[in-house]
C-alpha cells in the first residue's frame, strides 16, 4: 500500500547499541508522553526483546525516560532494581530465582542484557533508570519484611496486627514456583480469608498516624495479589473478572509510579496488554493500555510490534517450554500488508498515517493479526484493527526464538 510506504521509517536493526539516527523519528513520536507502552507480539521471540532494549536506551538518552516497568511481579522487579541501582548482587541468579512458573519466558539472555545495560548506565548517570514490576501474582519474603520493618520503626503498635494479617501469606513455601502452586491449591474459602486479611493490613497502614507512600504501595500490591487469588476461576465470569482486575491494577501501578517519582516510564508487556482494545475480549475484557488512556489521556502512547513470521518460545501443557513457528503471514492479514513495504524492518506512526482517508479506513478495519500467547498450543491470530489498537507499530520481517539464560553448573576439579 503506497500510503504505508510514504509513512514508514526504516529501522536499521533490532539490536541494541550502535548509531541511533534511524530512531530520531521514533523519539519524536513519543515526545510529550509520560508513559510509553512497548508491546511484544509474542513473549518468546528474541528480536522483540532486543528491540525493546534498543528503544529503551534511545528513550533514556534522547527523551529522559528513567523507568522500565515490566510484566513481572513487583517483588521480583524490586530485587532487580536494587541490583541495577547498587551494582550489588548477581543478575543471573536473581532472574533464575524470580522468573519461574508463568514468568519463566522472561528469564532470557535478551532481558539479562537489558538489565545489565541499565546497571552500567546507572553507574555514572545522575538519574538512574529504575526497574518496576507491574504484576502481582507473587510476593517474596523481603516485601513483608520491608513493611514490618517500617512499622517497627514508625508505628510499632501496628506490628502485632500486621503480623497476624500477613501470617498465612508468610507461611507459604519458599521459592516462586512452590509458593504459587501452594497458594493456588488452597481452598477458595481460605484464599478469600487471606484476601480479607491483606486488605485489612493495607487499610491499617493507610489509617496510621504516620504514613509512607512506598510502604502503602507495597501493602496495596499484597492486597491486590490476595484479591486476585480470591476469584473462583472455575466460574467463567469470575475468570474474566480476574483478568479485568489484572489489567486495571497493572495500569494503576504504572500511573502510581509515574506520579510518585516523576519518571517518564517505558511499560513493557505483551501487545495484548499495552493495546487500547483487547484482541481477546472474551478472555481479557479490557486492555491495560485502554485503562492507561483513561487515566492519563494523551500522555500514554502505545507502541505495538508486528512480525511476518519466525520462531518463538512458549510454555507447553505439560509445564515445559518449547520452540514453535508462526507465519509467514497469510494474505488479508495486517502483517501480510505491512510486509509489502520495501523496508525489511520499519516503524510507522499510525496517527499520522490515518490522516490519509484510504489508509485510515484500512487501519480501522479489523483483520487477522498475530497475537501469540505464552502457551502452546494456541490460536495465534485475532481480529485486530491496528489504528484503534496502537499509536505506533514497529514491524519486523522475521524473528527468532528468545534465548534462555543458561543455568550455571559448577564443575569440581580433580584433586
N, C-alpha and C positions, 0 to 999 in steps of 0.2 A: 504494500500500500504506500503510495507516494507520500501521503501525509505523515506517516510514521517515519519514513526516511528523512524528511525535512526536519523533524523534531528530535531525531536520535543523536546522541553524543557518544562517540566511540570510546570504549573502555580499553585501555592499553593492556591491563592484566587484572586478574582477580587476586594476585599475590601481593601481600603487604611489602612495604619497603620500596625504594627507588623513587624516581620522579613522580610528582603528583599533578602535573599540569593538566592531565586529562580529567581530573576531578574538580577543576575550578568551577565548572557549571553546576556540578552536584552541590558544592558548598553553597552556591548562591540559591539553589532550590530550597535549602534548609534554613536560610537566613531568617532570623526573627523567631524561629521555633524554640520553645523551651524544652520540648520533648520530641525526639525523632525516633520512631519505631522502625527497626530494620528487621525484616522477616526472613524466614527461610522456607522454601517450598518443601523441603524435607529436613528432618532432624539429623540425617546421616550422610550428607554429601560434603566432600572436602572443600570444594570451591565456594560453597555458600558460606562457610565459616572463615576461610581466608579472606573472602570479600568483606565480611563484617570487620575483620581485623584491619583491613586496609581503610575502610570507610571510617572506623573509629579513630585511627591515627590521624587521618586528614581532618576530621571534625574537631579533634582535640587541638591540632596545630593551627588550623585555619580559623575556626569559629569559637574556640574557647570552651568546648564541651569538657566536662570534668566528672562524669559518672557514667558507668556502664551497668545498666540494670538488666538482669537476665532471668531467664525462665528456670531458675534453680531456687532452692529454699533460702529464706532469709538467713537461717542458721549456717548453711554451707557457705553462702557468699560472705558472711561476717568473718569466717576463718580465712577465706581467700583474700578478703580486703585487708585484714590485719597483716597478712604476709606481704602483699604488694606495697603496703604503706611503710612497714618497718624493715622489710628485707629479711625478716626472721621467719624460719620455717621452710619446709620442703613442699613446693607447689605440687609436685607429683604425688607425694604421699597424701596431702590434703585432698586432692581431687580423687585419688583412689578411695579414700575413706568416705568421702561425702557424696560422690556421684555414683550411687548404686541404684539398683532396682529401676524405677521409672526414669531416673536421671542418668542411667549408665551411658546413654548415647552421647552425653556431653563430655564424657571422660576421654577426650581426644587430643592428639598432638596439636590440632589446629587451635583449640581453646587454650591449651597449655602455652603455645607461642604467644597468643594474645595477652594472657595474664603475665607472661614473662616480659613482654614489651612494656606493659603498664608498670611493672615493678621497676624496670630500668628507667622509664620516664620519670617515675616518682623520686628517684634518687636525687635528681637535680632540679625538678620543677618546683616553682614556688606555690603552685596549686596542684596538688596531687589528684590523680584520677581515682575515684572510688568505685568499688565493686558492690553492687546492690542485688539482693535476692528478692524477686517478686513473688515467688511461690511459697507455699506454707504447709506442705503435707507432712513435714517432719521438723523436729527441733532437737538439737543436740544438748547435752547437759550444760554446756557453757552458757546457753541462753538463760536457763533458770538461775544459774549462779550469778550472772550479771544483775538480774532483777533482785534476788535475795541479798546480794552484797550491797547494792544501793540502798535497799530498805534497811539493812542493818546499820548503815552509816547515817541515814537521814530520817527514817521513820521506823525505829526499832519495834514499836508496839505492833506493827503490822506483820512482823516476821512469822509468828506462830500461825496466824490465819493464812498467810500466803503459802507457808509450807504445807499446811493441811490441804489447801485448794489444789496445789500442784503435786500432791503426793502420788496420785495414780499415774500421772504423766511421767514423773521422775522415776517411777518404778519399772517403766518399760525397759526392755533389754538394751544393752549397748550395741552400737552398730546400726547404720541406717536400714539395711535390708531386714535385719531381725526385728528392729523396732517397728517398721511399717507392717510387717507380717503379723506381729503380735497385736498391734493396735487394731488392725483390720479384723482380726479374729475375735475380738471382744464382743460379747452380746450387745445388741443395739441399745438396750436399756442402760448398760454400763457406759457406753460411749456417750449417751445423752447426759448422764450424770457428770461425766468428765467435762463435757461442754459447759454445763451449768457452773461447775467449779471454776473453769478457766475464765468464763465471763465475769464471775463474781470477783476473781482476783484482779482482773482489769479494772472493774468498777471501784474496787477498794483503792487501788493506786491512783485512779483518776480523782477520787474524793479526798485524798490525803492533803494535809496542810501544806506540805512541800511536794512539788511535782517536777518531774523531769521529762521533757518530750521524748527523749530517746528511750527511757525506761517504759513509758506509756506505749510507745510503738512496739517495743519488744513484747510487752504483755498483750497488746492487741493481736500481734502475729500469732501468739499462742491461742488466744481466744478464737481467732478465725480458723486456725488449724483444727481445734477441737470441734468447732461448729461444723466443719466440712466432714468430719467423721461421724457426726450425729445424723446425717441424712441416711434414709433407708434406700440404698441404691438398687435393691431388688425391685423397687417400685419405679417404673419408667418415668413417672412425673417427678419423683424425687431425684432420680439420676440426672434428669435435665436441670433440676433446680440447683444441684450441687455445682454443675458447670456454669450456670448463671452466676452463682456466688463466687466461683473462682475468677471469672472474667472481671467482674466488678471489683473484687478485692485487689487483684493484681494491678488494675488501673489506679485504684486509690492509693496503693503503696507507692507507685511511681510518682504520683502527684504529691503525696506527702513528702517524699524525699526532695523533690524539686523545690517545693515551697519552704521546707525546713532549712535547706542548705543554700539555696540559690543556684545550685549546679544546673547547667544545661545537660540533659540526660539523653543518652542513647539507650533505647529499650530494645533488647534482643529477644526475639521469640519466634515461634512458628508463624508463617504467613497468616494462618487462621486466627491467630491472636492479635497481631498488630493491625489487621484489616478493620475497615469501618463496618462492613457487613459480614456476617458469619457465612462461610462457604458450606457449613454443615448445620443449618438452623435446627434440625430435629435433635441434634446432639448438643450443640452449643447455641442456645437461643440468642445470645448476644456475644459480640466480639469485644475483646479488651480495647481495641482501637476505637470502636464506637463509643465506649464509655469515656475514653480519654478525650475524644472530641466533645462529648457532652460536658466534661469537667473543665477543660482548658480552651475549648474552641480552636481557633486557627493557630494557637501556639503548639498544637500537635500536628506533625507531618508523618504520614505513613508511607514507608518505602518497602514495596514488595519485591521479591525475587522470582525469577522465571527461568525455566530450563527447557531445552528442546529434547533432551534425553540424557541418559547416563546411569550411573550406579548410586546406590545409597545403602546405608546400614539401617536395619530395623530389628526390633525385638520380635521373637517368634512366639507362637502359642505355648511352646514348651519352656519358655523362660530364657532361651539363649538369644544370641544375636547373629544374624546372617547378612549377607550382601545380596542385594536384588537389583534388578534393572528396570528402567522405565523408558518409554519412548522408542523410536522418535515420535514426536507429537503428531497426532492424526490431523489430516485436513479438516478444517472447520473449527479447530481449537484455537484458543488465544495464542498459544506458543507457536503453532504452525505459522500463523500470520506474522508474528513478531520475528520469526527466524528468516523471513523473506527479506528483511533489512540487510543491506550489503555488509554491515559490520558483523563480525563473528560474535562479539560481546559489546553491549552498549547499555545506556540508560536513557530514560525519556521522562520528561515532566508531563504527566497526563493532564494536569490542569491547563497547561499551555496548549497541548495537542487538541484538547476538547473544544478550543475556540474555532477550529475548523468544523463546519457543520457535519460533513460526512464522517469525519474521523470521530467526532463527538458521538454520533449515532452508533458507530461501531464500538466505541469504548463503553457505552451504556447498555449494550446488549449482552446478556449472559451467554457464555459459551463454555464448552468443556475446558477445564484448566487443571493442571497438576497441583493437587493439594495432598501431599503424601504423608500419611500418618506415621507415627513412630512404631507401629506394629505391622506385622505381616502374618497372614495375608490381609490385603486391604483393597479398598476401592480408590485408586489414586487420582481420579478425576472428579470434579464437581462443577456444576454450572456457576460461573462467576463473571460479573461484569467489571472489567478492570477499572473503568472510570469511576464506579461507585465504591470501589473497594480500597484503592490506593491513590496516593498523590503522585508517586514516582514509582517506576518499575525498572529494575536492573535485570536485563536478560542475558543469560549465559547459554551458549550453544550446547556445551556438553560439560557434565560434571562427573567426578569420580567419587567412590565411597570414602567417607572420612576414615582417618587412621586412629585407632585406639591407642592410648598411652600404654606402652608395654609394661608388664609387671616386672619389676627388678627382682632378679634372683641372685642371691649371694652364693658364690661357689667356694667351698673350703679348699684351701691349698694344702697339698700333701706336706706333712711334716718331715 
